[in-house]
Amino acid sequence: MAISECYKEYVGEQLAQLGFVTIKKMFGCASLYYEDLIFAIIGDDVLYFKVDDSNKSHYEREGMKPFQPFDDRPMIMPYYELPVDI
């Protein structure tokens, strides 16, 4: 998975008002941290937010897809695409 530097910068600028957000490269993707808590992933210039049982259905209703790190394996992680209008 590739991440363009300009997309990474764009996401960082958009989230700067949250406070101390760090973006770290990890296994061809990037992880976003607020303080020491990972809350999002960037993969192929798509932003995915971490979900749980309380909000996963909201993302699915909007037609958002889960993060899948490997095309050849059906591994799905608890991160979903962020709707563009958000």
Jmol script that loads the backbone (N, CA, C; Angstrom):
load data "model"
ATOM      1  N   MET A   1       0.852  -1.184   0.000  1.00  0.00           N
ATOM      2  CA  MET A   1       0.000   0.000   0.000  1.00  0.00           C
ATOM      3  C   MET A   1       0.887   1.233   0.000  1.00  0.00           C
ATOM      4  N   ALA A   2       0.577   2.129  -0.879  1.00  0.00           N
ATOM      5  CA  ALA A   2       1.365   3.356  -0.977  1.00  0.00           C
ATOM      6  C   ALA A   2       0.625   4.524  -0.338  1.00  0.00           C
ATOM      7  N   ILE A   3       1.412   5.438   0.181  1.00  0.00           N
ATOM      8  CA  ILE A   3       0.853   6.659   0.750  1.00  0.00           C
ATOM      9  C   ILE A   3       1.637   7.816   0.160  1.00  0.00           C
ATOM     10  N   SER A   4       0.945   8.748  -0.452  1.00  0.00           N
ATOM     11  CA  SER A   4       1.645   9.909  -0.991  1.00  0.00           C
ATOM     12  C   SER A   4       1.913  10.900   0.138  1.00  0.00           C
ATOM     13  N   GLU A   5       3.033  11.558   0.038  1.00  0.00           N
ATOM     14  CA  GLU A   5       3.423  12.525   1.065  1.00  0.00           C
ATOM     15  C   GLU A   5       2.410  13.666   1.153  1.00  0.00           C
ATOM     16  N   CYS A   6       1.865  14.090   0.003  1.00  0.00           N
ATOM     17  CA  CYS A   6       0.910  15.204   0.036  1.00  0.00           C
ATOM     18  C   CYS A   6      -0.401  14.796   0.714  1.00  0.00           C
ATOM     19  N   TYR A   7      -0.845  13.550   0.558  1.00  0.00           N
ATOM     20  CA  TYR A   7      -2.061  13.110   1.246  1.00  0.00           C
ATOM     21  C   TYR A   7      -1.817  13.034   2.748  1.00  0.00           C
ATOM     22  N   LYS A   8      -0.660  12.509   3.128  1.00  0.00           N
ATOM     23  CA  LYS A   8      -0.308  12.422   4.545  1.00  0.00           C
ATOM     24  C   LYS A   8      -0.279  13.820   5.174  1.00  0.00           C
ATOM     25  N   GLU A   9       0.289  14.780   4.481  1.00  0.00           N
ATOM     26  CA  GLU A   9       0.324  16.158   4.969  1.00  0.00           C
ATOM     27  C   GLU A   9      -1.087  16.742   5.065  1.00  0.00           C
ATOM     28  N   TYR A  10      -1.914  16.466   4.051  1.00  0.00           N
ATOM     29  CA  TYR A  10      -3.297  16.960   4.045  1.00  0.00           C
ATOM     30  C   TYR A  10      -4.062  16.443   5.269  1.00  0.00           C
ATOM     31  N   VAL A  11      -3.962  15.159   5.522  1.00  0.00           N
ATOM     32  CA  VAL A  11      -4.650  14.570   6.677  1.00  0.00           C
ATOM     33  C   VAL A  11      -4.126  15.190   7.964  1.00  0.00           C
ATOM     34  N   GLY A  12      -2.813  15.342   8.063  1.00  0.00           N
ATOM     35  CA  GLY A  12      -2.226  15.957   9.247  1.00  0.00           C
ATOM     36  C   GLY A  12      -2.730  17.370   9.481  1.00  0.00           C
ATOM     37  N   GLU A  13      -2.866  18.153   8.404  1.00  0.00           N
ATOM     38  CA  GLU A  13      -3.387  19.516   8.516  1.00  0.00           C
ATOM     39  C   GLU A  13      -4.851  19.516   8.960  1.00  0.00           C
ATOM     40  N   GLN A  14      -5.639  18.609   8.402  1.00  0.00           N
ATOM     41  CA  GLN A  14      -7.059  18.543   8.740  1.00  0.00           C
ATOM     42  C   GLN A  14      -7.280  18.159  10.196  1.00  0.00           C
ATOM     43  N   LEU A  15      -6.392  17.345  10.739  1.00  0.00           N
ATOM     44  CA  LEU A  15      -6.552  16.863  12.112  1.00  0.00           C
ATOM     45  C   LEU A  15      -5.750  17.671  13.127  1.00  0.00           C
ATOM     46  N   ALA A  16      -5.021  18.667  12.676  1.00  0.00           N
ATOM     47  CA  ALA A  16      -4.166  19.457  13.570  1.00  0.00           C
ATOM     48  C   ALA A  16      -4.949  20.128  14.690  1.00  0.00           C
ATOM     49  N   GLN A  17      -6.182  20.511  14.416  1.00  0.00           N
ATOM     50  CA  GLN A  17      -6.956  21.191  15.445  1.00  0.00           C
ATOM     51  C   GLN A  17      -7.329  20.284  16.618  1.00  0.00           C
ATOM     52  N   LEU A  18      -7.142  18.972  16.457  1.00  0.00           N
ATOM     53  CA  LEU A  18      -7.385  18.046  17.565  1.00  0.00           C
ATOM     54  C   LEU A  18      -6.317  18.165  18.638  1.00  0.00           C
ATOM     55  N   GLY A  19      -5.174  18.639  18.239  1.00  0.00           N
ATOM     56  CA  GLY A  19      -4.060  18.730  19.165  1.00  0.00           C
ATOM     57  C   GLY A  19      -2.901  17.914  18.667  1.00  0.00           C
ATOM     58  N   PHE A  20      -2.307  17.162  19.535  1.00  0.00           N
ATOM     59  CA  PHE A  20      -1.081  16.433  19.228  1.00  0.00           C
ATOM     60  C   PHE A  20      -1.388  15.122  18.498  1.00  0.00           C
ATOM     61  N   VAL A  21      -1.422  15.184  17.164  1.00  0.00           N
ATOM     62  CA  VAL A  21      -1.644  14.003  16.326  1.00  0.00           C
ATOM     63  C   VAL A  21      -0.320  13.663  15.640  1.00  0.00           C
ATOM     64  N   THR A  22       0.078  12.405  15.738  1.00  0.00           N
ATOM     65  CA  THR A  22       1.311  11.933  15.128  1.00  0.00           C
ATOM     66  C   THR A  22       0.970  10.910  14.054  1.00  0.00           C
ATOM     67  N   ILE A  23       1.656  10.996  12.923  1.00  0.00           N
ATOM     68  CA  ILE A  23       1.473  10.025  11.846  1.00  0.00           C
ATOM     69  C   ILE A  23       2.791   9.276  11.681  1.00  0.00           C
ATOM     70  N   LYS A  24       2.713   7.950  11.844  1.00  0.00           N
ATOM     71  CA  LYS A  24       3.907   7.108  11.753  1.00  0.00           C
ATOM     72  C   LYS A  24       3.724   6.055  10.681  1.00  0.00           C
ATOM     73  N   LYS A  25       4.753   5.867   9.853  1.00  0.00           N
ATOM     74  CA  LYS A  25       4.712   4.818   8.840  1.00  0.00           C
ATOM     75  C   LYS A  25       4.768   3.457   9.521  1.00  0.00           C
ATOM     76  N   MET A  26       3.973   2.518   8.950  1.00  0.00           N
ATOM     77  CA  MET A  26       3.915   1.191   9.533  1.00  0.00           C
ATOM     78  C   MET A  26       3.501   0.191   8.463  1.00  0.00           C
ATOM     79  N   PHE A  27       4.368  -0.722   8.088  1.00  0.00           N
ATOM     80  CA  PHE A  27       4.061  -1.808   7.157  1.00  0.00           C
ATOM     81  C   PHE A  27       3.445  -1.307   5.845  1.00  0.00           C
ATOM     82  N   GLY A  28       3.975  -0.259   5.269  1.00  0.00           N
ATOM     83  CA  GLY A  28       3.460   0.264   4.005  1.00  0.00           C
ATOM     84  C   GLY A  28       2.249   1.158   4.150  1.00  0.00           C
ATOM     85  N   CYS A  29       1.758   1.301   5.364  1.00  0.00           N
ATOM     86  CA  CYS A  29       0.633   2.191   5.657  1.00  0.00           C
ATOM     87  C   CYS A  29       1.141   3.251   6.624  1.00  0.00           C
ATOM     88  N   ALA A  30       0.225   3.989   7.193  1.00  0.00           N
ATOM     89  CA  ALA A  30       0.579   4.934   8.246  1.00  0.00           C
ATOM     90  C   ALA A  30      -0.473   4.838   9.338  1.00  0.00           C
ATOM     91  N   SER A  31      -0.026   4.926  10.563  1.00  0.00           N
ATOM     92  CA  SER A  31      -0.921   4.917  11.717  1.00  0.00           C
ATOM     93  C   SER A  31      -0.998   6.325  12.277  1.00  0.00           C
ATOM     94  N   LEU A  32      -2.195   6.722  12.697  1.00  0.00           N
ATOM     95  CA  LEU A  32      -2.399   8.040  13.288  1.00  0.00           C
ATOM     96  C   LEU A  32      -2.653   7.854  14.775  1.00  0.00           C
ATOM     97  N   TYR A  33      -1.926   8.632  15.550  1.00  0.00           N
ATOM     98  CA  TYR A  33      -2.007   8.550  16.994  1.00  0.00           C
ATOM     99  C   TYR A  33      -2.437   9.888  17.568  1.00  0.00           C
ATOM    100  N   TYR A  34      -3.293   9.834  18.567  1.00  0.00           N
ATOM    101  CA  TYR A  34      -3.584  10.991  19.393  1.00  0.00           C
ATOM    102  C   TYR A  34      -2.966  10.662  20.730  1.00  0.00           C
ATOM    103  N   GLU A  35      -1.933  11.418  21.082  1.00  0.00           N
ATOM    104  CA  GLU A  35      -1.088  11.081  22.210  1.00  0.00           C
ATOM    105  C   GLU A  35      -0.537   9.677  21.947  1.00  0.00           C
ATOM    106  N   ASP A  36      -0.838   8.667  22.735  1.00  0.00           N
ATOM    107  CA  ASP A  36      -0.312   7.317  22.486  1.00  0.00           C
ATOM    108  C   ASP A  36      -1.369   6.351  21.982  1.00  0.00           C
ATOM    109  N   LEU A  37      -2.533   6.862  21.609  1.00  0.00           N
ATOM    110  CA  LEU A  37      -3.656   6.022  21.200  1.00  0.00           C
ATOM    111  C   LEU A  37      -3.831   6.048  19.682  1.00  0.00           C
ATOM    112  N   ILE A  38      -3.763   4.873  19.056  1.00  0.00           N
ATOM    113  CA  ILE A  38      -3.975   4.803  17.612  1.00  0.00           C
ATOM    114  C   ILE A  38      -5.475   4.910  17.338  1.00  0.00           C
ATOM    115  N   PHE A  39      -5.853   5.807  16.423  1.00  0.00           N
ATOM    116  CA  PHE A  39      -7.266   6.001  16.133  1.00  0.00           C
ATOM    117  C   PHE A  39      -7.596   5.932  14.644  1.00  0.00           C
ATOM    118  N   ALA A  40      -6.581   5.864  13.801  1.00  0.00           N
ATOM    119  CA  ALA A  40      -6.839   5.826  12.358  1.00  0.00           C
ATOM    120  C   ALA A  40      -5.643   5.239  11.628  1.00  0.00           C
ATOM    121  N   ILE A  41      -5.907   4.860  10.364  1.00  0.00           N
ATOM    122  CA  ILE A  41      -4.876   4.316   9.480  1.00  0.00           C
ATOM    123  C   ILE A  41      -5.051   4.971   8.113  1.00  0.00           C
ATOM    124  N   ILE A  42      -3.930   5.213   7.446  1.00  0.00           N
ATOM    125  CA  ILE A  42      -3.963   5.638   6.042  1.00  0.00           C
ATOM    126  C   ILE A  42      -3.372   4.515   5.217  1.00  0.00           C
ATOM    127  N   GLY A  43      -4.091   4.089   4.185  1.00  0.00           N
ATOM    128  CA  GLY A  43      -3.610   3.081   3.255  1.00  0.00           C
ATOM    129  C   GLY A  43      -4.084   3.422   1.861  1.00  0.00           C
ATOM    130  N   ASP A  44      -3.185   3.435   0.901  1.00  0.00           N
ATOM    131  CA  ASP A  44      -3.524   3.797  -0.485  1.00  0.00           C
ATOM    132  C   ASP A  44      -4.251   5.142  -0.556  1.00  0.00           C
ATOM    133  N   ASP A  45      -3.777   6.094   0.219  1.00  0.00           N
ATOM    134  CA  ASP A  45      -4.353   7.446   0.273  1.00  0.00           C
ATOM    135  C   ASP A  45      -5.846   7.446   0.603  1.00  0.00           C
ATOM    136  N   VAL A  46      -6.218   6.553   1.505  1.00  0.00           N
ATOM    137  CA  VAL A  46      -7.575   6.505   2.048  1.00  0.00           C
ATOM    138  C   VAL A  46      -7.432   6.539   3.563  1.00  0.00           C
ATOM    139  N   LEU A  47      -8.267   7.354   4.215  1.00  0.00           N
ATOM    140  CA  LEU A  47      -8.243   7.470   5.670  1.00  0.00           C
ATOM    141  C   LEU A  47      -9.306   6.551   6.267  1.00  0.00           C
ATOM    142  N   TYR A  48      -8.894   5.726   7.210  1.00  0.00           N
ATOM    143  CA  TYR A  48      -9.778   4.784   7.897  1.00  0.00           C
ATOM    144  C   TYR A  48      -9.763   5.116   9.385  1.00  0.00           C
ATOM    145  N   PHE A  49     -10.937   5.235   9.998  1.00  0.00           N
ATOM    146  CA  PHE A  49     -11.037   5.460  11.438  1.00  0.00           C
ATOM    147  C   PHE A  49     -11.330   4.141  12.136  1.00  0.00           C
ATOM    148  N   LYS A  50     -10.806   4.002  13.346  1.00  0.00           N
ATOM    149  CA  LYS A  50     -11.061   2.808  14.154  1.00  0.00           C
ATOM    150  C   LYS A  50     -12.523   2.807  14.582  1.00  0.00           C
ATOM    151  N   VAL A  51     -13.154   1.646  14.488  1.00  0.00           N
ATOM    152  CA  VAL A  51     -14.564   1.508  14.848  1.00  0.00           C
ATOM    153  C   VAL A  51     -14.711   0.425  15.912  1.00  0.00           C
ATOM    154  N   ASP A  52     -15.886   0.406  16.520  1.00  0.00           N
ATOM    155  CA  ASP A  52     -16.238  -0.669  17.434  1.00  0.00           C
ATOM    156  C   ASP A  52     -17.733  -0.932  17.276  1.00  0.00           C
ATOM    157  N   ASP A  53     -18.294  -1.749  18.128  1.00  0.00           N
ATOM    158  CA  ASP A  53     -19.707  -2.120  17.997  1.00  0.00           C
ATOM    159  C   ASP A  53     -20.651  -0.922  18.119  1.00  0.00           C
ATOM    160  N   SER A  54     -20.195   0.129  18.784  1.00  0.00           N
ATOM    161  CA  SER A  54     -21.078   1.291  18.980  1.00  0.00           C
ATOM    162  C   SER A  54     -21.216   2.172  17.733  1.00  0.00           C
ATOM    163  N   ASN A  55     -20.250   2.110  16.798  1.00  0.00           N
ATOM    164  CA  ASN A  55     -20.332   3.004  15.631  1.00  0.00           C
ATOM    165  C   ASN A  55     -20.096   2.334  14.279  1.00  0.00           C
ATOM    166  N   LYS A  56     -19.742   1.076  14.274  1.00  0.00           N
ATOM    167  CA  LYS A  56     -19.464   0.359  13.017  1.00  0.00           C
ATOM    168  C   LYS A  56     -20.652   0.410  12.056  1.00  0.00           C
ATOM    169  N   SER A  57     -21.849   0.260  12.542  1.00  0.00           N
ATOM    170  CA  SER A  57     -23.032   0.249  11.673  1.00  0.00           C
ATOM    171  C   SER A  57     -23.235   1.583  10.962  1.00  0.00           C
ATOM    172  N   HIS A  58     -22.811   2.680  11.575  1.00  0.00           N
ATOM    173  CA  HIS A  58     -22.918   3.993  10.924  1.00  0.00           C
ATOM    174  C   HIS A  58     -22.066   4.042   9.657  1.00  0.00           C
ATOM    175  N   TYR A  59     -20.870   3.510   9.737  1.00  0.00           N
ATOM    176  CA  TYR A  59     -19.972   3.471   8.584  1.00  0.00           C
ATOM    177  C   TYR A  59     -20.527   2.542   7.504  1.00  0.00           C
ATOM    178  N   GLU A  60     -21.027   1.397   7.913  1.00  0.00           N
ATOM    179  CA  GLU A  60     -21.585   0.437   6.953  1.00  0.00           C
ATOM    180  C   GLU A  60     -22.818   1.010   6.251  1.00  0.00           C
ATOM    181  N   ARG A  61     -23.669   1.725   6.989  1.00  0.00           N
ATOM    182  CA  ARG A  61     -24.850   2.354   6.384  1.00  0.00           C
ATOM    183  C   ARG A  61     -24.471   3.366   5.307  1.00  0.00           C
ATOM    184  N   GLU A  62     -23.329   4.011   5.498  1.00  0.00           N
ATOM    185  CA  GLU A  62     -22.837   4.995   4.525  1.00  0.00           C
ATOM    186  C   GLU A  62     -22.111   4.324   3.357  1.00  0.00           C
ATOM    187  N   GLY A  63     -22.004   2.998   3.402  1.00  0.00           N
ATOM    188  CA  GLY A  63     -21.350   2.260   2.315  1.00  0.00           C
ATOM    189  C   GLY A  63     -19.837   2.251   2.406  1.00  0.00           C
ATOM    190  N   MET A  64     -19.301   2.577   3.567  1.00  0.00           N
ATOM    191  CA  MET A  64     -17.855   2.612   3.743  1.00  0.00           C
ATOM    192  C   MET A  64     -17.305   1.198   3.868  1.00  0.00           C
ATOM    193  N   LYS A  65     -16.123   1.006   3.342  1.00  0.00           N
ATOM    194  CA  LYS A  65     -15.481  -0.308   3.322  1.00  0.00           C
ATOM    195  C   LYS A  65     -14.471  -0.432   4.460  1.00  0.00           C
ATOM    196  N   PRO A  66     -14.287  -1.660   4.961  1.00  0.00           N
ATOM    197  CA  PRO A  66     -13.280  -1.871   5.999  1.00  0.00           C
ATOM    198  C   PRO A  66     -11.874  -1.886   5.402  1.00  0.00           C
ATOM    199  N   PHE A  67     -10.908  -1.602   6.242  1.00  0.00           N
ATOM    200  CA  PHE A  67      -9.504  -1.666   5.851  1.00  0.00           C
ATOM    201  C   PHE A  67      -9.103  -3.125   5.719  1.00  0.00           C
ATOM    202  N   GLN A  68      -8.530  -3.485   4.566  1.00  0.00           N
ATOM    203  CA  GLN A  68      -8.020  -4.829   4.334  1.00  0.00           C
ATOM    204  C   GLN A  68      -6.574  -4.690   3.883  1.00  0.00           C
ATOM    205  N   PRO A  69      -5.628  -5.031   4.749  1.00  0.00           N
ATOM    206  CA  PRO A  69      -4.224  -4.800   4.432  1.00  0.00           C
ATOM    207  C   PRO A  69      -3.670  -5.670   3.300  1.00  0.00           C
ATOM    208  N   PHE A  70      -4.303  -6.796   3.030  1.00  0.00           N
ATOM    209  CA  PHE A  70      -3.791  -7.711   2.013  1.00  0.00           C
ATOM    210  C   PHE A  70      -4.879  -8.051   1.010  1.00  0.00           C
ATOM    211  N   ASP A  71      -4.567  -7.923  -0.270  1.00  0.00           N
ATOM    212  CA  ASP A  71      -5.535  -8.260  -1.315  1.00  0.00           C
ATOM    213  C   ASP A  71      -5.765  -9.761  -1.416  1.00  0.00           C
ATOM    214  N   ASP A  72      -4.751 -10.543  -1.092  1.00  0.00           N
ATOM    215  CA  ASP A  72      -4.828 -11.990  -1.264  1.00  0.00           C
ATOM    216  C   ASP A  72      -5.284 -12.743  -0.015  1.00  0.00           C
ATOM    217  N   ARG A  73      -5.575 -12.011   1.073  1.00  0.00           N
ATOM    218  CA  ARG A  73      -6.042 -12.644   2.315  1.00  0.00           C
ATOM    219  C   ARG A  73      -7.263 -11.895   2.834  1.00  0.00           C
ATOM    220  N   PRO A  74      -8.255 -12.614   3.330  1.00  0.00           N
ATOM    221  CA  PRO A  74      -9.496 -11.964   3.784  1.00  0.00           C
ATOM    222  C   PRO A  74      -9.431 -11.378   5.191  1.00  0.00           C
ATOM    223  N   MET A  75      -8.289 -10.854   5.580  1.00  0.00           N
ATOM    224  CA  MET A  75      -8.139 -10.264   6.913  1.00  0.00           C
ATOM    225  C   MET A  75      -8.765  -8.869   6.927  1.00  0.00           C
ATOM    226  N   ILE A  76      -9.703  -8.664   7.834  1.00  0.00           N
ATOM    227  CA  ILE A  76     -10.353  -7.358   7.973  1.00  0.00           C
ATOM    228  C   ILE A  76     -10.033  -6.821   9.362  1.00  0.00           C
ATOM    229  N   MET A  77      -9.619  -5.575   9.405  1.00  0.00           N
ATOM    230  CA  MET A  77      -9.279  -4.945  10.675  1.00  0.00           C
ATOM    231  C   MET A  77     -10.404  -3.996  11.092  1.00  0.00           C
ATOM    232  N   PRO A  78     -10.461  -3.584  12.363  1.00  0.00           N
ATOM    233  CA  PRO A  78     -11.570  -2.740  12.842  1.00  0.00           C
ATOM    234  C   PRO A  78     -11.399  -1.260  12.474  1.00  0.00           C
ATOM    235  N   TYR A  79     -11.150  -0.995  11.198  1.00  0.00           N
ATOM    236  CA  TYR A  79     -11.017   0.366  10.679  1.00  0.00           C
ATOM    237  C   TYR A  79     -11.877   0.484   9.438  1.00  0.00           C
ATOM    238  N   TYR A  80     -12.619   1.587   9.324  1.00  0.00           N
ATOM    239  CA  TYR A  80     -13.474   1.803   8.156  1.00  0.00           C
ATOM    240  C   TYR A  80     -13.160   3.143   7.513  1.00  0.00           C
ATOM    241  N   GLU A  81     -13.334   3.168   6.179  1.00  0.00           N
ATOM    242  CA  GLU A  81     -13.140   4.409   5.423  1.00  0.00           C
ATOM    243  C   GLU A  81     -13.924   5.542   6.068  1.00  0.00           C
ATOM    244  N   LEU A  82     -13.345   6.701   6.049  1.00  0.00           N
ATOM    245  CA  LEU A  82     -14.042   7.894   6.526  1.00  0.00           C
ATOM    246  C   LEU A  82     -14.818   8.481   5.356  1.00  0.00           C
ATOM    247  N   PRO A  83     -16.122   8.726   5.513  1.00  0.00           N
ATOM    248  CA  PRO A  83     -16.882   9.328   4.413  1.00  0.00           C
ATOM    249  C   PRO A  83     -16.263  10.667   3.985  1.00  0.00           C
ATOM    250  N   VAL A  84     -16.178  10.896   2.700  1.00  0.00           N
ATOM    251  CA  VAL A  84     -15.548  12.090   2.144  1.00  0.00           C
ATOM    252  C   VAL A  84     -16.172  13.376   2.680  1.00  0.00           C
ATOM    253  N   ASP A  85     -17.479  13.387   2.871  1.00  0.00           N
ATOM    254  CA  ASP A  85     -18.131  14.624   3.323  1.00  0.00           C
ATOM    255  C   ASP A  85     -17.821  14.970   4.777  1.00  0.00           C
ATOM    256  N   ILE A  86     -17.207  14.053   5.502  1.00  0.00           N
ATOM    257  CA  ILE A  86     -16.806  14.344   6.879  1.00  0.00           C
ATOM    258  C   ILE A  86     -15.409  14.905   6.872  1.00  0.00           C
TER     259      ILE A  86
END
end "model"
wireframe off; spacefill off
backbone 0.3
color backbone group
